[in-house]
């Protein structure tokens, strides 16, 4: 099966979040076809986690990993550094006090 474009994946992810009433926003629009995606989870208490896709060699599959976590300002600084390195990067912010991001669900986790 071919790979989904980044833009298609982002729109599908935002729709899945909306169906669960989880607010999410595109903070930076990357390359429509092949841009990498970062997902910032803000728990609205000054803390956040930043996820990116990584390769799990032990399971021979791609999965979401935590790139950084901590105070919101530190996570924002990490995003800024990543964007300087990769201008084609998509950045999505998910806001949920309970910490829901859905990245561990079927269809998004792998």
C-alpha positions as MATLAB code, in Angstrom:
seq = 'XXXXXXXXXXXXXXXXXXXXXXXXXXXXXXXXXXXXXXXXXXXXXXXXXXXXXXXXXXXXXXXXXXXXXXXXXXXXXXXXXXXXXXXXXXXXXXXXXXXXXXXXXXXXXX';
ca = [
       0.000    0.000    0.000;
       1.253    3.510   -0.764;
       1.980    6.068    1.899;
      -0.617    8.699    2.769;
       0.303   12.288    2.064;
       1.086   14.352    5.152;
      -1.813   16.716    4.472;
      -4.306   13.847    4.134;
      -3.068   12.278    7.390;
      -3.299   15.613    9.236;
      -6.876   16.219    8.068;
      -7.902   12.673    9.024;
      -6.270   13.046   12.454;
      -7.966   16.387   13.095;
     -11.316   14.859   12.109;
     -10.825   11.908   14.464;
     -10.015   14.309   17.313;
     -13.057   16.464   16.492;
     -15.311   13.400   16.682;
     -14.153   12.992   20.304;
     -14.553   16.726   21.047;
     -10.795   17.143   21.519;
      -9.650   20.579   20.322;
      -6.700   20.570   17.924;
      -5.100   23.155   15.668;
      -2.503   23.246   12.930;
       0.227   25.546   14.260;
       2.448   25.146   11.219;
       1.559   23.788    7.804;
       4.355   21.736    6.308;
       4.908   20.115    2.948;
       1.579   18.736    1.718;
       3.060   15.534    0.380;
       5.968   14.453    2.514;
       6.272   16.748    5.521;
       6.961   15.127    8.876;
       4.378   15.677   11.627;
       4.891   16.738   15.238;
       1.985   16.565   17.673;
       2.088   18.789   20.746;
      -0.231   17.688   23.537;
      -1.070   20.537   25.908;
      -2.815   19.540   29.124;
      -3.689   23.208   29.745;
      -1.825   23.304   33.059;
       1.440   24.719   31.722;
       2.757   21.276   30.797;
       3.033   19.631   27.386;
       4.411   16.632   25.497;
       5.743   16.579   21.954;
       5.333   13.446   19.837;
       7.025   12.467   16.596;
       7.040    9.339   14.485;
      10.006    7.112   15.130;
      11.122    3.643   14.176;
      10.987    0.915   16.820;
      13.735   -1.506   15.756;
      12.714   -4.143   18.294;
       9.242   -4.389   16.730;
      10.326   -3.439   13.184;
       7.644   -0.785   12.897;
       7.049    2.946   13.049;
       5.369    4.333   16.157;
       4.808    7.599   17.989;
       7.499    8.492   20.506;
       7.782   11.352   22.990;
      10.392   13.755   21.657;
      10.250   15.999   24.718;
       7.952   16.796   27.629;
       7.777   19.290   30.433;
       6.875   22.939   30.752;
       5.064   24.391   27.767;
       7.840   26.917   27.073;
      10.459   24.145   26.854;
       8.285   22.152   24.457;
       7.739   25.276   22.326;
      11.526   25.808   22.229;
      11.945   22.236   20.989;
       9.362   22.851   18.254;
      11.187   26.016   17.183;
      14.468   24.096   16.968;
      12.850   21.328   14.920;
      11.296   23.879   12.542;
      14.672   25.553   11.973;
      16.046   22.137   11.026;
      13.020   21.064    8.925;
      10.927   23.846    7.334;
       8.557   21.244    5.779;
       7.391   20.152    9.227;
       3.726   20.055   10.247;
       2.969   21.007   13.860;
      -0.395   20.128   15.401;
      -1.426   21.200   18.889;
      -3.928   19.051   20.771;
      -5.499   20.547   23.906;
      -6.919   18.124   26.421;
      -6.790   18.272   30.225;
      -7.066   14.474   30.416;
      -4.059   14.032   28.109;
      -5.937   12.341   25.262;
      -4.157   12.454   21.898;
      -5.451    9.281   20.182;
      -2.031    8.505   18.690;
      -2.134    5.092   20.364;
      -5.355    4.113   18.565;
      -5.583    1.706   15.639;
      -4.801    3.424   12.374;
      -2.770    6.143   14.074;
      -0.402    4.130   16.244;
       1.526    2.364   13.487;
];
